[in-house]
Amino acid sequence: MTVSRSRSITRFTSRVALAAALGAAALVSGPSMASAADVQPLYWSNKCDAGRACVSKVSGDTWNIEKCGVSGLNDYFGWAKSHGNPFTIYFENGSVVHLWAWDNKSFPNNTRARQVNVEC
């Protein structure tokens, strides 16, 4: 009887420890509440904001990209500006446009841009 009770306690303790570990992992890796100070990594604006990589439509709508690495675009753009980090735009026809740091460039807007890679 003592052995059986000891096994039950050990099993219970193990399950509690596992549940606590899984709960902690969910809290750490799960979505967090955004504060007012959080900056969106990608957003539309009417201008290219400081510190961003930007691509603009003919209409003037500008897609601001803050994060490094690859981001999807899937739209038509005709102008780009780099505020510090070089980046490359990849189009669905296989062509690319590269901007150096602190560069701006216009390009034909008749091909859909697939993605952009901001180098950091």
All heavy atoms as an XYZ file, in Angstrom:
914
protein
N       0.821     -1.193      0.000
C       0.000      0.000      0.000
C       0.860      1.249      0.000
O       0.542      2.206     -0.661
C      -0.901     -0.035      1.235
C      -1.859      1.096      1.267
S      -3.334      0.525      0.501
C      -4.477      1.672      1.044
N       1.974      1.231      0.682
C       2.869      2.383      0.729
C       3.497      2.629     -0.636
O       3.633      3.764     -1.063
C       3.974      2.150      1.778
O       3.374      1.771      3.004
C       4.797      3.397      1.954
N       3.872      1.571     -1.338
C       4.480      1.706     -2.654
C       3.477      2.313     -3.633
O       3.809      3.192     -4.412
C       4.998      0.333     -3.152
C       5.458      0.422     -4.584
C       6.094     -0.169     -2.266
N       2.233      1.864     -3.596
C       1.204      2.376     -4.496
C       0.938      3.860     -4.234
O       0.806      4.646     -5.161
C      -0.081      1.567     -4.301
O      -1.088      2.103     -5.104
N       0.840      4.269     -2.968
C       0.607      5.667     -2.615
C       1.805      6.516     -3.052
O       1.647      7.616     -3.548
C       0.381      5.778     -1.114
C       0.009      7.173     -0.705
C      -0.379      7.264      0.720
N      -1.663      6.600      0.899
C      -2.196      6.306      2.065
N      -1.552      6.602      3.162
N      -3.364      5.728      2.143
N       3.019      5.984     -2.896
C       4.224      6.704     -3.289
C       4.257      6.932     -4.797
O       4.628      8.001     -5.271
C       5.459      5.926     -2.836
O       6.616      6.559     -3.297
N       3.853      5.894     -5.560
C       3.808      6.040     -7.025
C       2.767      7.074     -7.434
O       2.977      7.848     -8.347
C       3.497      4.699     -7.687
C       4.657      3.769     -7.697
C       4.335      2.522     -8.448
N       5.389      1.540     -8.283
C       5.257      0.256     -8.477
N       4.093     -0.234     -8.828
N       6.274     -0.553     -8.323
N       1.612      7.092     -6.761
C       0.565      8.058     -7.075
C       1.037      9.477     -6.811
O       0.785     10.385     -7.594
C      -0.685      7.774     -6.233
O      -1.239      6.534     -6.592
N       1.733      9.670     -5.699
C       2.249     10.997     -5.365
C       3.295     11.421     -6.389
O       3.301     12.551     -6.865
C       2.821     11.018     -3.931
C       1.667     10.879     -2.931
C       3.607     12.298     -3.681
C       2.116     10.683     -1.510
N       4.175     10.506     -6.774
C       5.207     10.805     -7.765
C       4.573     11.152     -9.105
O       4.960     12.115     -9.763
C       6.166      9.604     -7.921
O       6.736      9.310     -6.669
C       7.243      9.905     -8.934
N       3.568     10.365     -9.512
C       2.878     10.624    -10.770
C       2.176     11.983    -10.728
O       2.231     12.757    -11.672
C       1.847      9.515    -11.028
C       1.890      9.030    -12.445
C       0.926      7.932    -12.707
N       1.200      6.808    -11.806
C       0.378      5.801    -11.585
N      -0.775      5.759    -12.190
N       0.691      4.831    -10.770
N       1.490     12.272     -9.607
C       0.795     13.551     -9.439
C       1.777     14.711     -9.502
O       1.562     15.700    -10.193
C       0.027     13.558     -8.107
C      -0.613     14.872     -7.802
C      -1.776     15.263     -8.455
C      -0.041     15.751     -6.899
C      -2.358     16.490     -8.193
C      -0.618     16.967     -6.626
C      -1.786     17.347     -7.283
N       2.904     14.595     -8.798
C       3.916     15.646     -8.786
C       4.487     15.862    -10.176
O       4.698     16.997    -10.617
C       5.038     15.291     -7.785
O       4.453     15.060     -6.509
C       6.055     16.395     -7.681
N       4.725     14.786    -10.894
C       5.251     14.886    -12.260
C       4.260     15.601    -13.173
O       4.642     16.436    -13.987
C       5.552     13.503    -12.828
O       6.560     12.880    -12.079
N       2.982     15.276    -13.028
C       1.955     15.912    -13.868
C       1.826     17.399    -13.549
O       1.659     18.213    -14.445
C       0.622     15.199    -13.689
C       0.623     13.831    -14.335
C      -0.684     13.142    -14.173
N      -0.618     11.817    -14.793
C      -1.472     10.855    -14.563
N      -2.476     11.049    -13.726
N      -1.348      9.702    -15.164
N       1.894     17.734    -12.269
C       1.815     19.144    -11.879
C       3.013     19.916    -12.435
O       2.876     21.014    -12.971
C       1.725     19.294    -10.342
C       1.931     20.741     -9.919
C       0.386     18.781     -9.836
N       4.197     19.327    -12.338
C       5.404     19.977    -12.853
C       5.313     20.158    -14.366
O       5.671     21.217    -14.898
C       6.641     19.170    -12.484
N       4.807     19.137    -15.074
C       4.665     19.222    -16.529
C       3.647     20.299    -16.901
O       3.881     21.115    -17.800
C       4.242     17.873    -17.110
C       4.013     17.824    -18.614
C       5.296     18.195    -19.353
C       3.535     16.449    -19.036
N       2.523     20.333    -16.190
C       1.507     21.345    -16.479
C       2.050     22.754    -16.226
O       1.794     23.676    -17.003
C       0.265     21.094    -15.620
N       2.807     22.915    -15.151
C       3.393     24.225    -14.855
C       4.383     24.635    -15.940
O       4.418     25.788    -16.375
C       4.077     24.203    -13.491
N       5.205     23.691    -16.401
C       6.186     23.994    -17.447
C       5.487     24.364    -18.753
O       5.877     25.321    -19.430
C       7.117     22.805    -17.664
N       4.438     23.632    -19.114
C       3.705     23.936    -20.347
C       3.005     25.290    -20.245
O       2.982     26.068    -21.196
C       2.694     22.835    -20.663
C       3.295     21.503    -21.101
C       2.207     20.456    -21.229
C       4.057     21.647    -22.400
N       2.453     25.586    -19.085
C       1.803     26.884    -18.886
C       2.788     28.026    -18.997
O       2.516     29.047    -19.612
N       3.965     27.854    -18.409
C       4.998     28.893    -18.492
C       5.457     29.079    -19.930
O       5.657     30.203    -20.394
C       6.184     28.536    -17.595
N       5.610     27.971    -20.659
C       6.027     28.062    -22.063
C       4.979     28.793    -22.886
O       5.302     29.601    -23.756
C       6.283     26.670    -22.636
N       3.697     28.543    -22.613
C       2.633     29.222    -23.349
C       2.644     30.713    -23.058
O       2.422     31.537    -23.944
C       1.273     28.622    -22.978
N       2.919     31.082    -21.814
C       2.973     32.497    -21.472
C       4.143     33.192    -22.132
O       4.042     34.318    -22.602
C       3.063     32.675    -19.948
C       1.792     32.364    -19.173
C       2.073     32.444    -17.679
C       0.684     33.323    -19.547
N       5.276     32.522    -22.204
C       6.474     33.123    -22.788
C       6.368     33.219    -24.301
O       6.712     34.229    -24.896
C       7.732     32.313    -22.384
C       8.942     32.769    -23.164
C       7.968     32.445    -20.896
N       5.858     32.167    -24.963
C       5.864     32.149    -26.417
C       4.552     32.594    -27.040
O       4.490     32.808    -28.230
C       6.198     30.741    -26.918
O       5.161     29.849    -26.531
N       3.510     32.744    -26.275
C       2.211     33.123    -26.812
C       2.167     34.585    -27.180
O       3.090     35.346    -26.910
N       1.061     35.006    -27.822
C       0.945     36.417    -28.198
C       0.875     37.290    -26.961
O       0.297     36.921    -25.961
C      -0.362     36.459    -28.995
C      -1.116     35.253    -28.608
C      -0.090     34.233    -28.183
N       1.500     38.436    -27.037
C       1.501     39.349    -25.900
C       0.587     40.524    -26.189
O       0.270     40.817    -27.326
C       2.919     39.833    -25.616
O       3.392     40.563    -26.710
N       0.196     41.193    -25.156
C      -0.627     42.383    -25.305
C       0.276     43.519    -25.795
O       1.325     43.771    -25.226
C      -1.245     42.764    -23.958
C      -2.160     41.702    -23.396
S      -3.598     41.410    -24.426
C      -4.496     42.893    -24.138
N      -0.120     44.191    -26.853
C       0.682     45.286    -27.397
C       0.425     46.552    -26.596
O      -0.698     46.859    -26.245
C       0.325     45.505    -28.862
N       1.486     47.256    -26.319
C       1.338     48.529    -25.619
C       1.345     49.659    -26.638
O       1.678     49.462    -27.797
C       2.481     48.717    -24.621
O       3.682     48.962    -25.304
N       1.003     50.837    -26.198
C       0.975     51.995    -27.095
C       2.362     52.325    -27.620
O       2.505     52.941    -28.669
C       0.396     53.191    -26.356
N       3.405     51.895    -26.894
C       4.773     52.198    -27.313
C       5.280     51.241    -28.382
O       6.313     51.483    -28.986
C       5.706     52.151    -26.100
N       4.569     50.118    -28.620
C       5.015     49.157    -29.627
C       4.949     49.773    -31.014
O       4.034     50.521    -31.341
C       4.138     47.903    -29.605
C       4.400     47.052    -28.380
O       5.467     47.229    -27.761
O       3.543     46.234    -28.045
N       5.928     49.453    -31.845
C       5.979     49.947    -33.218
C       5.603     48.807    -34.143
O       6.092     47.700    -34.003
C       7.399     50.462    -33.552
C       7.480     50.885    -34.999
C       7.769     51.595    -32.627
N       4.717     49.075    -35.084
C       4.356     48.057    -36.049
C       5.503     47.866    -37.034
O       6.081     48.839    -37.510
C       3.103     48.470    -36.812
C       1.880     48.595    -35.942
C       0.689     49.078    -36.739
O       0.791     49.353    -37.924
N      -0.436     49.186    -36.085
N       5.847     46.608    -37.367
C       6.964     46.382    -38.280
C       6.646     46.724    -39.738
O       7.534     46.996    -40.507
C       7.266     44.906    -38.114
C       6.010     44.307    -37.599
C       5.320     45.372    -36.822
N       5.371     46.722    -40.126
C       4.954     47.032    -41.490
C       3.664     47.841    -41.416
O       2.735     47.457    -40.710
C       4.670     45.752    -42.278
C       5.784     44.712    -42.332
C       5.240     43.370    -42.776
C       6.854     45.158    -43.294
N       3.592     48.948    -42.158
C       2.365     49.733    -42.120
C       2.308     50.701    -43.294
O       3.330     51.090    -43.846
C       2.243     50.500    -40.795
C       3.382     51.461    -40.527
C       3.303     52.798    -40.908
C       4.548     51.026    -39.908
C       4.345     53.677    -40.674
C       5.592     51.899    -39.669
C       5.485     53.220    -40.056
O       6.536     54.087    -39.828
N       1.086     51.102    -43.668
C       0.862     52.084    -44.712
C       0.937     53.484    -44.123
O       0.524     53.709    -42.994
C      -0.517     51.894    -45.350
C      -0.613     50.717    -46.251
C      -1.228     49.539    -45.965
C      -0.092     50.593    -47.572
N      -1.118     48.681    -47.035
C      -0.434     49.301    -48.032
C       0.623     51.440    -48.404
C      -0.075     48.842    -49.299
C       0.979     50.984    -49.665
C       0.634     49.705    -50.104
N       1.462     54.407    -44.893
C       1.525     55.812    -44.503
C       1.474     56.646    -45.775
O       1.518     56.105    -46.882
C       2.823     56.086    -43.738
O       2.919     57.443    -43.361
N       1.407     57.947    -45.623
C       1.451     58.819    -46.804
C       2.862     59.311    -47.089
O       3.076     60.130    -47.961
C       0.493     60.000    -46.638
C       0.844     60.869    -45.451
O       1.726     60.528    -44.653
N       0.152     61.988    -45.322
N       3.857     58.798    -46.308
C       5.262     59.178    -46.519
C       6.165     58.065    -46.018
O       5.728     57.148    -45.344
C       5.577     60.482    -45.785
C       5.447     60.382    -44.280
C       5.720     61.738    -43.625
C       5.523     61.712    -42.142
N       6.382     60.836    -41.401
N       7.423     58.189    -46.355
C       8.430     57.243    -45.868
C       8.964     57.779    -44.548
O       9.633     58.806    -44.510
C       9.556     57.099    -46.887
S      10.774     55.847    -46.444
N       8.638     57.098    -43.471
C       9.046     57.554    -42.148
C      10.529     57.294    -41.895
O      11.112     56.356    -42.441
C       8.209     56.862    -41.071
C       6.745     57.285    -41.133
O       6.462     58.398    -41.612
O       5.880     56.487    -40.720
N      11.127     58.131    -41.069
C      12.556     58.021    -40.745
C      12.886     56.635    -40.194
O      12.134     56.065    -39.420
C      12.939     59.085    -39.730
N      14.016     56.097    -40.640
C      14.485     54.808    -40.147
C      13.862     53.606    -40.825
O      14.074     52.480    -40.394
N      13.093     53.799    -41.871
C      12.386     52.701    -42.517
C      12.906     52.444    -43.927
O      13.485     53.309    -44.556
C      10.883     52.997    -42.633
C      10.170     53.423    -41.381
C      10.191     52.344    -40.318
N       9.321     52.647    -39.208
C       9.668     53.362    -38.140
N      10.855     53.878    -38.063
N       8.820     53.548    -37.160
N      12.643     51.245    -44.399
C      12.755     50.933    -45.820
C      11.348     51.114    -46.365
O      10.384     50.672    -45.746
C      13.219     49.492    -46.010
N      11.201     51.790    -47.485
C       9.865     52.117    -47.978
C       9.719     51.821    -49.460
O      10.655     52.012    -50.232
C       9.573     53.598    -47.774
S       9.655     54.121    -46.057
N       8.516     51.388    -49.837
C       8.129     51.270    -51.235
C       6.811     52.016    -51.395
O       5.949     51.957    -50.523
C       8.005     49.797    -51.689
C       9.369     49.140    -51.769
C       7.101     48.994    -50.770
N       6.693     52.769    -52.496
C       5.515     53.612    -52.691
C       4.810     53.286    -53.986
O       5.431     52.936    -54.989
C       5.917     55.087    -52.711
O       6.461     55.464    -51.482
N       3.494     53.490    -53.957
C       2.663     53.353    -55.144
C       2.619     54.702    -55.861
O       2.982     55.737    -55.289
C       1.248     52.953    -54.737
C       1.164     51.585    -54.123
C      -0.267     51.307    -53.730
C      -0.466     49.822    -53.730
N      -1.829     49.442    -54.020
N       2.124     54.707    -57.074
C       1.972     55.946    -57.832
C       1.021     56.891    -57.089
O       1.195     58.105    -57.103
C       1.457     55.641    -59.261
C       1.139     56.912    -60.018
C       2.477     54.811    -60.010
N       0.050     56.335    -56.389
C      -0.925     57.144    -55.641
C      -0.300     57.877    -54.460
O      -0.909     58.765    -53.884
C      -2.050     56.245    -55.120
O      -1.530     55.323    -54.171
N       0.913     57.498    -54.072
C       1.576     58.099    -52.918
C       1.487     57.250    -51.661
O       2.161     57.530    -50.674
N       0.623     56.233    -51.664
C       0.562     55.328    -50.520
C       1.910     54.639    -50.365
O       2.454     54.092    -51.324
C      -0.526     54.275    -50.702
C      -1.925     54.862    -50.695
O      -2.107     55.949    -50.113
O      -2.832     54.239    -51.280
N       2.448     54.698    -49.156
C       3.798     54.198    -48.908
C       3.770     53.080    -47.870
O       3.199     53.247    -46.798
C       4.715     55.333    -48.434
O       4.738     56.336    -49.462
C       6.124     54.851    -48.169
N       4.392     51.964    -48.212
C       4.503     50.813    -47.325
C       5.824     50.953    -46.578
O       6.890     50.908    -47.179
C       4.456     49.542    -48.157
C       4.348     48.263    -47.403
C       5.222     47.212    -47.465
C       3.314     47.844    -46.518
N       4.794     46.191    -46.673
C       3.623     46.550    -46.070
C       2.154     48.452    -46.041
C       2.827     45.846    -45.174
C       1.358     47.748    -45.157
C       1.689     46.469    -44.737
N       5.755     51.180    -45.268
C       6.927     51.343    -44.411
C       7.293     49.994    -43.806
O       6.445     49.327    -43.213
C       6.620     52.342    -43.285
C       6.653     53.772    -43.760
O       7.627     54.465    -43.589
N       5.556     54.220    -44.374
N       8.551     49.619    -43.921
C       9.045     48.332    -43.429
C      10.113     48.609    -42.392
O      11.132     49.219    -42.702
C       9.633     47.499    -44.587
C       8.617     47.388    -45.723
C      10.091     46.131    -44.097
C       9.246     47.207    -47.070
N       9.907     48.177    -41.169
C      10.874     48.438    -40.112
C      11.792     47.269    -39.839
O      12.940     47.438    -39.491
C      10.159     48.816    -38.818
C      11.147     49.033    -37.697
C      10.501     49.653    -36.500
O      10.263     50.858    -36.532
O      10.245     48.919    -35.551
N      11.299     46.059    -39.997
C      12.093     44.907    -39.577
C      13.081     44.459    -40.648
O      12.909     44.739    -41.826
C      11.186     43.746    -39.188
C      10.392     43.183    -40.340
C       9.526     42.043    -39.879
C       8.851     41.396    -41.072
N       8.222     40.155    -40.758
N      14.112     43.775    -40.205
C      15.117     43.214    -41.108
C      14.617     41.880    -41.645
O      13.767     41.239    -41.048
C      16.424     42.990    -40.363
S      17.089     44.488    -39.640
N      15.183     41.478    -42.772
C      14.824     40.190    -43.352
C      13.778     40.328    -44.441
O      13.537     41.414    -44.975
N      13.143     39.203    -44.762
C      12.206     39.126    -45.878
C      10.786     39.433    -45.411
O      10.332     38.914    -44.397
C      12.257     37.720    -46.523
C      11.227     37.599    -47.635
C      13.652     37.437    -47.058
N      10.111     40.292    -46.163
C       8.698     40.610    -45.931
C       7.967     40.517    -47.262
O       8.509     40.882    -48.296
C       8.534     42.026    -45.388
O       9.174     42.175    -44.158
N       6.752     40.047    -47.235
C       5.945     39.967    -48.441
C       5.438     41.332    -48.864
O       5.220     42.210    -48.035
N       5.255     41.524    -50.176
C       4.705     42.771    -50.703
C       3.402     42.513    -51.461
O       2.370     43.029    -51.110
C       5.714     43.472    -51.616
C       6.948     44.046    -50.933
C       7.899     44.631    -51.964
C       6.568     45.095    -49.908
N       3.474     41.746    -52.547
C       2.317     41.351    -53.345
C       1.479     42.549    -53.804
O       0.266     42.584    -53.634
C       1.455     40.346    -52.573
C       0.513     39.600    -53.498
O       0.819     39.384    -54.659
N      -0.635     39.219    -52.979
N       2.147     43.531    -54.389
C       1.452     44.719    -54.887
C       2.340     45.415    -55.921
O       3.465     45.006    -56.161
C       1.136     45.668    -53.735
C      -0.135     46.474    -53.989
O      -0.538     46.634    -55.158
O      -0.712     46.958    -52.999
N       1.813     46.493    -56.518
C       2.525     47.246    -57.551
C       3.072     48.537    -56.954
O       2.317     49.329    -56.393
C       1.587     47.550    -58.715
C       1.106     46.305    -59.408
C      -0.033     45.646    -58.964
C       1.808     45.778    -60.480
C      -0.470     44.486    -59.590
C       1.383     44.622    -61.114
C       0.242     43.978    -60.664
O      -0.174     42.839    -61.275
N       4.380     48.743    -57.083
C       5.040     49.923    -56.552
C       5.913     50.533    -57.648
O       6.298     49.847    -58.583
C       5.922     49.557    -55.350
C       5.146     48.961    -54.207
C       5.046     47.591    -54.065
C       4.504     49.767    -53.283
C       4.324     47.032    -53.023
C       3.780     49.225    -52.238
C       3.690     47.849    -52.102
N       6.249     51.820    -57.529
C       7.062     52.473    -58.544
C       8.199     53.304    -57.991
O       8.921     53.942    -58.741
N       8.357     53.308    -56.665
C       9.410     54.119    -56.059
C       9.792     53.492    -54.729
O       8.960     52.896    -54.042
C       8.898     55.528    -55.843
C       9.879     56.475    -55.227
C      10.892     57.127    -55.864
C       9.945     56.874    -53.862
N      11.586     57.923    -54.962
C      11.008     57.770    -53.727
C       9.204     56.545    -52.729
C      11.360     58.358    -52.519
C       9.549     57.126    -51.526
C      10.621     58.023    -51.429
N      11.062     53.612    -54.349
C      11.533     53.064    -53.077
C      12.561     54.009    -52.462
O      13.236     54.748    -53.174
C      12.155     51.687    -53.295
N      12.652     53.955    -51.135
C      13.608     54.795    -50.413
C      14.158     54.013    -49.237
O      13.436     53.314    -48.541
C      12.928     56.066    -49.913
C      13.880     57.032    -49.241
C      13.194     58.342    -48.931
C      14.207     59.339    -48.394
N      13.607     60.663    -48.203
N      15.474     54.174    -49.010
C      16.149     53.502    -47.904
C      16.632     54.530    -46.901
O      17.381     55.429    -47.249
C      17.345     52.715    -48.437
O      18.148     52.283    -47.375
N      16.185     54.394    -45.664
C      16.653     55.262    -44.575
C      17.695     54.512    -43.757
O      17.490     54.241    -42.581
C      15.489     55.662    -43.659
C      14.680     56.790    -44.159
N      15.091     58.098    -44.106
C      13.449     56.819    -44.731
C      14.164     58.874    -44.612
N      13.162     58.136    -44.998
N      18.800     54.121    -44.350
C      19.883     53.525    -43.575
C      20.255     52.103    -43.921
O      21.420     51.786    -44.007
N      19.284     51.225    -44.113
C      19.602     49.826    -44.426
C      19.355     49.544    -45.903
O      18.286     49.877    -46.428
C      18.744     48.872    -43.601
C      19.098     48.910    -42.137
O      20.226     49.209    -41.776
N      18.141     48.609    -41.285
N      20.301     48.914    -46.574
C      20.061     48.545    -47.964
C      18.972     47.479    -48.048
O      18.754     46.735    -47.091
C      21.412     47.996    -48.431
C      22.127     47.620    -47.196
C      21.609     48.473    -46.090
N      18.276     47.426    -49.175
C      17.277     46.375    -49.355
C      17.091     46.064    -50.823
O      17.471     46.840    -51.701
C      15.952     46.719    -48.666
C      15.204     47.904    -49.202
C      14.228     47.760    -50.181
C      15.440     49.170    -48.697
C      13.501     48.852    -50.635
C      14.723     50.268    -49.143
C      13.757     50.108    -50.120
N      16.514     44.912    -51.090
C      16.271     44.438    -52.446
C      14.802     44.086    -52.589
O      14.234     43.421    -51.722
C      17.137     43.198    -52.766
O      18.514     43.535    -52.532
C      16.964     42.753    -54.198
N      14.204     44.533    -53.687
C      12.818     44.206    -54.006
C      12.834     43.149    -55.099
O      13.540     43.294    -56.098
C      12.051     45.450    -54.503
C      12.164     46.586    -53.487
C      10.601     45.115    -54.809
C      11.724     47.928    -54.021
N      12.047     42.093    -54.926
C      11.962     40.992    -55.886
C      10.586     41.023    -56.561
O       9.562     41.086    -55.878
C      12.171     39.659    -55.186
C      13.525     39.549    -54.541
C      13.729     39.966    -53.233
C      14.612     39.058    -55.254
C      14.975     39.889    -52.641
C      15.872     38.977    -54.669
C      16.040     39.395    -53.362
O      17.276     39.324    -52.778
N      10.581     40.971    -57.900
C       9.343     41.050    -58.668
C       8.972     39.683    -59.225
O       9.816     38.802    -59.377
C       9.509     42.062    -59.805
C       9.749     43.459    -59.297
C      11.043     43.914    -59.045
C       8.685     44.311    -59.055
C      11.268     45.186    -58.560
C       8.909     45.592    -58.569
C      10.200     46.034    -58.322
N       7.691     39.525    -59.557
C       7.223     38.212    -60.001
C       7.768     37.812    -61.370
O       7.765     36.636    -61.716
C       5.696     38.120    -59.964
C       4.956     39.026    -60.884
C       3.447     38.894    -60.728
O       2.974     38.267    -59.787
O       2.744     39.451    -61.568
N       8.288     38.748    -62.158
C       8.888     38.401    -63.448
C      10.377     38.036    -63.320
O      11.055     37.824    -64.313
C       8.707     39.532    -64.459
C       9.484     40.782    -64.100
O      10.145     40.857    -63.057
N       9.400     41.781    -64.971
N      10.885     37.999    -62.075
C      12.280     37.623    -61.847
C      13.236     38.805    -61.732
O      14.401     38.623    -61.383
N      12.777     39.998    -62.036
C      13.669     41.152    -61.927
C      13.796     41.593    -60.463
O      12.975     41.226    -59.616
C      13.165     42.312    -62.787
O      11.911     42.757    -62.323
N      14.839     42.360    -60.186
C      15.081     42.867    -58.833
C      15.499     44.335    -58.905
O      16.023     44.787    -59.923
C      16.178     42.062    -58.084
C      15.773     40.615    -57.891
C      17.507     42.153    -58.785
N      15.240     45.046    -57.828
C      15.721     46.424    -57.668
C      16.442     46.455    -56.336
O      15.881     46.047    -55.317
C      14.562     47.443    -57.688
C      15.038     48.813    -57.254
C      13.928     47.508    -59.064
N      17.686     46.932    -56.342
C      18.458     47.021    -55.108
C      18.667     48.489    -54.751
O      19.000     49.296    -55.614
C      19.817     46.326    -55.248
C      20.614     46.367    -53.988
N      20.363     45.513    -52.943
C      21.622     47.168    -53.592
C      21.201     45.797    -51.950
N      21.979     46.794    -52.325
N      18.479     48.799    -53.483
C      18.756     50.148    -52.979
C      19.857     50.061    -51.945
O      19.814     49.202    -51.060
C      17.513     50.767    -52.335
C      16.524     51.384    -53.313
C      15.592     50.350    -53.831
C      15.801     52.509    -52.649
N      20.832     50.927    -52.057
C      21.891     51.027    -51.060
C      21.375     51.849    -49.887
O      20.332     52.488    -49.972
C      23.139     51.661    -51.664
C      23.709     50.831    -52.776
C      23.622     51.079    -54.113
C      24.409     49.598    -52.642
N      24.227     50.076    -54.823
C      24.725     49.145    -53.943
C      24.800     48.811    -51.558
C      25.404     47.957    -54.185
C      25.492     47.635    -51.801
C      25.791     47.223    -53.090
N      22.106     51.887    -48.811
C      21.720     52.701    -47.657
C      21.604     54.169    -48.081
O      22.421     54.662    -48.862
C      22.744     52.543    -46.538
N      20.591     54.841    -47.616
C      20.338     56.260    -47.880
C      20.159     56.544    -49.373
O      20.588     57.558    -49.892
C      21.438     57.144    -47.290
C      21.660     56.842    -45.847
C      22.707     56.163    -45.294
C      20.783     57.145    -44.766
N      22.533     56.034    -43.941
C      21.361     56.637    -43.581
C      19.553     57.800    -44.669
C      20.762     56.768    -42.334
C      18.970     57.927    -43.426
C      19.570     57.421    -42.283
N      19.476     55.650    -50.056
C      19.259     55.733    -51.494
C      17.758     55.871    -51.765
O      16.930     55.551    -50.911
C      19.801     54.447    -52.139
C      19.898     54.492    -53.644
O      19.688     55.562    -54.241
O      20.173     53.426    -54.240
N      17.398     56.351    -52.928
C      16.007     56.294    -53.388
C      16.036     56.056    -54.884
O      17.000     56.413    -55.564
C      15.208     57.535    -52.988
C      15.701     58.777    -53.658
O      15.495     58.951    -54.857
N      16.344     59.661    -52.908
N      14.981     55.438    -55.381
C      15.002     55.009    -56.771
C      13.575     54.831    -57.273
O      12.708     54.341    -56.553
C      15.740     53.674    -56.828
C      16.068     53.144    -58.179
C      16.880     51.854    -58.060
C      18.275     52.164    -57.583
N      19.193     51.031    -57.660
N      13.330     55.233    -58.522
C      12.050     54.930    -59.159
C      12.270     53.777    -60.139
O      13.388     53.547    -60.602
C      11.484     56.161    -59.863
O      12.347     56.566    -60.898
N      11.197     53.065    -60.450
C      11.256     51.908    -61.343
C       9.865     51.689    -61.924
O       8.873     52.223    -61.393
C      11.770     50.660    -60.607
C      11.160     50.453    -59.253
C       9.978     49.741    -59.098
C      11.763     50.978    -58.124
C       9.419     49.560    -57.853
C      11.208     50.791    -56.873
C      10.025     50.078    -56.735
N       9.751     50.947    -63.024
C       8.436     50.712    -63.636
C       7.487     50.036    -62.640
O       7.882     49.116    -61.917
C       8.739     49.782    -64.813
C      10.183     49.963    -65.085
C      10.825     50.319    -63.770
N       6.252     50.504    -62.621
C       5.282     49.966    -61.672
C       4.299     48.985    -62.310
O       3.220     48.758    -61.794
C       4.512     51.101    -60.995
C       3.670     51.880    -61.970
O       3.833     51.765    -63.185
N       2.764     52.686    -61.459
N       4.680     48.381    -63.432
C       3.770     47.472    -64.126
C       4.006     46.000    -63.793
O       3.393     45.124    -64.393
C       3.844     47.696    -65.637
C       5.242     47.464    -66.177
O       6.200     47.316    -65.425
N       5.365     47.446    -67.495
N       4.885     45.704    -62.858
C       5.138     44.328    -62.431
C       4.929     44.228    -60.927
O       5.427     45.063    -60.172
C       6.582     43.888    -62.788
O       6.773     44.044    -64.197
C       6.820     42.446    -62.409
N       4.202     43.190    -60.530
C       3.901     42.995    -59.106
C       5.173     42.661    -58.320
O       5.932     41.776    -58.685
C       2.893     41.870    -58.927
C       2.463     41.662    -57.480
C       1.497     40.507    -57.332
N       0.314     40.671    -58.132
C      -0.806     41.272    -57.719
N      -0.861     41.781    -56.514
N      -1.848     41.365    -58.507
N       5.395     43.402    -57.243
C       6.516     43.121    -56.338
C       6.087     41.988    -55.406
O       5.027     42.058    -54.791
C       6.875     44.361    -55.541
N       6.897     40.930    -55.327
C       6.569     39.774    -54.490
C       7.011     39.971    -53.054
O       6.273     39.693    -52.132
C       7.238     38.500    -55.022
C       6.670     37.947    -56.286
C       7.322     36.620    -56.660
N       8.771     36.767    -56.840
C       9.701     36.131    -56.138
N       9.374     35.299    -55.194
N      10.980     36.339    -56.372
N       8.267     40.408    -52.891
C       8.821     40.517    -51.528
C       9.972     41.478    -51.508
O      10.496     41.883    -52.528
C       9.248     39.153    -50.997
C      10.383     38.510    -51.763
C      10.657     37.087    -51.304
O       9.808     36.441    -50.721
N      11.847     36.616    -51.567
N      10.378     41.837    -50.294
C      11.510     42.722    -50.082
C      12.395     42.092    -49.016
O      11.897     41.439    -48.089
C      11.049     44.140    -49.658
C      10.255     44.116    -48.369
C      12.219     45.089    -49.536
N      13.697     42.246    -49.161
C      14.654     41.743    -48.158
C      15.469     42.930    -47.663
O      16.285     43.484    -48.384
C      15.564     40.678    -48.758
C      16.520     40.117    -47.720
O      16.238     40.142    -46.526
N      17.648     39.603    -48.179
N      15.218     43.311    -46.397
C      15.946     44.407    -45.773
C      17.178     43.837    -45.078
O      17.068     42.941    -44.249
C      15.063     45.167    -44.755
C      15.848     46.296    -44.117
C      13.812     45.691    -45.440
N      18.353     44.336    -45.446
C      19.622     43.843    -44.890
C      19.993     44.613    -43.630
O      19.969     45.838    -43.635
C      20.722     43.977    -45.931
C      20.427     43.239    -47.222
C      21.344     43.630    -48.351
O      22.487     44.092    -48.074
O      20.932     43.505    -49.518
N      20.337     43.902    -42.589
C      20.743     44.554    -41.329
C      22.007     43.916    -40.787
O      22.315     42.802    -41.067
C      19.659     44.433    -40.289
S      18.152     45.321    -40.724
